[in-house]
Amino acid sequence: MSNEFSGKTALISGGAGGIGFALAEEFGQLGMKIVIADIDKQQLAEAEQKLQDANIQVLACPLDVTSYQQWQDTVTAAENKFGDIHMLINNAGVGGIPGSVDTTKIETWRWVLDVNVMGVVNGTQATAPSMKRHGQGGWIINVASMAGMNGVAYSGAYAASKAAVVSMSESWAAELKKHNIAVSALCPAFVKTRIHESLRNLQPEYQAVKDQGGPKIASEKRVNSAEALVESGIPPSLLAKRVVEALRSGQRYIFTHPNFRSPIAYRSAKIDTAFADAENSPLVGHLKDDEIVML
Ligand SMILES: NC(=O)c1ccc[n+]([C@@H]2O[C@H](COP(=O)([O-])OP(=O)(O)OC[C@H]3O[C@@H](n4cnc5c(N)ncnc54)[C@H](O)[C@@H]3O)[C@@H](O)[C@H]2O)c1
């Protein structure tokens, strides 16, 4: 089998379960060498075994994405085993805890932003230098969410973290194009995984998220309906095939749920109206035709 992925190496954070594992299986079946890195050591060992059973070349590395040092160690281990890394999938993420702006604990914000935002920053900073150096180009896929395309009530921390992932993907796509590294933001809606059980991976340093009588959630009803939506989501294996399809045609935003087009179009229309309001403003309207200078 020969294709644009075969013989190359993919490093997947959160690769022991859910979306990350489905991507590991899909790219492994396409002939890639797979590095799965995950905080859950037991699930990691099980995932490694499953990939080996499917005749996929695999390396499993324990990793907490909030640690830059652990990311560096993972990149070193991957290169020692398989040589150059061609694909980075920043997939590890946590769902946070549904809650209103005044009840969501600061510790919850820190946990969600550290894993979902700094985890992606750490992964890219640790891996991009090697990907640039070998000069063969490649792919960086940052797993954002439909929540990164539009704010979500009672999920402020999660939505903010995913908006940051979309934004970083846009910045890095522009920066890394000259190195032939394609950066995309994967923005799924609901996928049937264990994302609603993210507290299972809570690191000891964020224990305060659970302390003082437990996490402050919006309401049991809201949590139950979030769970039901994830349970009714698409299978991760379908998402993985969609990612391959999108990479093959160079899609920078990878959408898996076309039914979400109208809410996002509604947001875009509101932004456009806001520009029209600025154009009509006696204060700033005169700036309308000024040349835009971009870096
Ligand atoms: N499932 C959905 O509906 C959905 C929708 C949009 C986006 N996403 C995103 O997809 C990504 C994958 O989530 P999933 O749905 O597969 O959930 P999941 O909980 O099933 O899998 C997440 C994986 O990441 C690992 N992980 C968690 N914290 C980690 C850390 N600090 N360091 C390393 N690994 C860690 C977990 O052990 C697990 O293997 C996340 O970024 C999530 O936000 C999921």
The ligand as an SDF file (V2000), in Angstrom:
LIG
                    3D

 44 48  0  0  0  0  0  0  0  0999 V2000
  -16.6350   13.8960   21.8540 N   0  0  0  0  0  0  0  0  0  0  0  0
  -17.1070   15.0340   21.3820 C   0  0  0  0  0  0  0  0  0  0  0  0
  -18.3360   15.2150   21.2190 O   0  0  0  0  0  0  0  0  0  0  0  0
  -16.1560   16.1370   20.9860 C   0  0  0  0  0  0  0  0  0  0  0  0
  -16.6470   17.2080   20.2270 C   0  0  0  0  0  0  0  0  0  0  0  0
  -15.7870   18.2290   19.8450 C   0  0  0  0  0  0  0  0  0  0  0  0
  -14.4570   18.1700   20.2130 C   0  0  0  0  0  0  0  0  0  0  0  0
  -13.9970   17.1320   20.9630 N   0  0  0  0  0  0  0  0  0  0  0  0
  -12.5810   17.1250   21.3300 C   0  0  0  0  0  0  0  0  0  0  0  0
  -11.9940   15.9180   20.9140 O   0  0  0  0  0  0  0  0  0  0  0  0
  -10.8060   15.6840   21.6950 C   0  0  0  0  0  0  0  0  0  0  0  0
  -10.7630   14.2380   22.1310 C   0  0  0  0  0  0  0  0  0  0  0  0
  -11.8030   14.0160   23.0630 O   0  0  0  0  0  0  0  0  0  0  0  0
  -12.7310   12.7110   23.0420 P   0  0  0  0  0  0  0  0  0  0  0  0
  -14.0890   13.1590   22.6820 O   0  0  0  0  0  0  0  0  0  0  0  0
  -12.1090   11.6220   22.3090 O   0  0  0  0  0  0  0  0  0  0  0  0
  -12.7720   12.4000   24.6240 O   0  0  0  0  0  0  0  0  0  0  0  0
  -12.2240   11.1810   25.4740 P   0  0  0  0  0  0  0  0  0  0  0  0
  -12.3660   11.6170   26.8880 O   0  0  0  0  0  0  0  0  0  0  0  0
  -12.9250    9.9340   25.0660 O   0  0  0  0  0  0  0  0  0  0  0  0
  -10.6960   11.0510   25.0730 O   0  0  0  0  0  0  0  0  0  0  0  0
   -9.7420   12.0010   25.4850 C   0  0  0  0  0  0  0  0  0  0  0  0
   -8.3920   11.3260   25.6030 C   0  0  0  0  0  0  0  0  0  0  0  0
   -7.4620   12.3320   26.0490 O   0  0  0  0  0  0  0  0  0  0  0  0
   -6.7530   11.8280   27.1740 C   0  0  0  0  0  0  0  0  0  0  0  0
   -6.3490   12.9590   28.0330 N   0  0  0  0  0  0  0  0  0  0  0  0
   -7.1380   13.7060   28.8370 C   0  0  0  0  0  0  0  0  0  0  0  0
   -6.3920   14.6100   29.5020 N   0  0  0  0  0  0  0  0  0  0  0  0
   -5.1120   14.4330   29.0960 C   0  0  0  0  0  0  0  0  0  0  0  0
   -3.8810   15.0650   29.4070 C   0  0  0  0  0  0  0  0  0  0  0  0
   -3.8060   16.0550   30.3250 N   0  0  0  0  0  0  0  0  0  0  0  0
   -2.7650   14.6530   28.7950 N   0  0  0  0  0  0  0  0  0  0  0  0
   -2.8040   13.6190   27.8950 C   0  0  0  0  0  0  0  0  0  0  0  0
   -3.9400   12.9730   27.5760 N   0  0  0  0  0  0  0  0  0  0  0  0
   -5.0760   13.3750   28.1610 C   0  0  0  0  0  0  0  0  0  0  0  0
   -7.7060   10.8660   27.8330 C   0  0  0  0  0  0  0  0  0  0  0  0
   -7.0620    9.9410   28.6840 O   0  0  0  0  0  0  0  0  0  0  0  0
   -8.3900   10.2240   26.6320 C   0  0  0  0  0  0  0  0  0  0  0  0
   -7.6730    9.0940   26.1730 O   0  0  0  0  0  0  0  0  0  0  0  0
  -10.8480   16.6980   22.8220 C   0  0  0  0  0  0  0  0  0  0  0  0
   -9.9690   17.7590   22.5440 O   0  0  0  0  0  0  0  0  0  0  0  0
  -12.2860   17.1620   22.8140 C   0  0  0  0  0  0  0  0  0  0  0  0
  -12.4370   18.4610   23.3490 O   0  0  0  0  0  0  0  0  0  0  0  0
  -14.8100   16.1140   21.3510 C   0  0  0  0  0  0  0  0  0  0  0  0
  1  2  1  0
  2  3  2  0
  2  4  1  0
  4  5  1  0
  4 44  2  0
  5  6  2  0
  6  7  1  0
  7  8  2  0
  8  9  1  0
  8 44  1  0
  9 10  1  0
  9 42  1  0
 10 11  1  0
 11 12  1  0
 11 40  1  0
 12 13  1  0
 13 14  1  0
 14 15  2  0
 14 16  1  0
 14 17  1  0
 17 18  1  0
 18 19  2  0
 18 20  1  0
 18 21  1  0
 21 22  1  0
 22 23  1  0
 23 24  1  0
 23 38  1  0
 24 25  1  0
 25 26  1  0
 25 36  1  0
 26 27  1  0
 26 35  1  0
 27 28  2  0
 28 29  1  0
 29 30  1  0
 29 35  2  0
 30 31  1  0
 30 32  2  0
 32 33  1  0
 33 34  2  0
 34 35  1  0
 36 37  1  0
 36 38  1  0
 38 39  1  0
 40 41  1  0
 40 42  1  0
 42 43  1  0
M  CHG  2   8   1  16  -1
M  END
$$$$
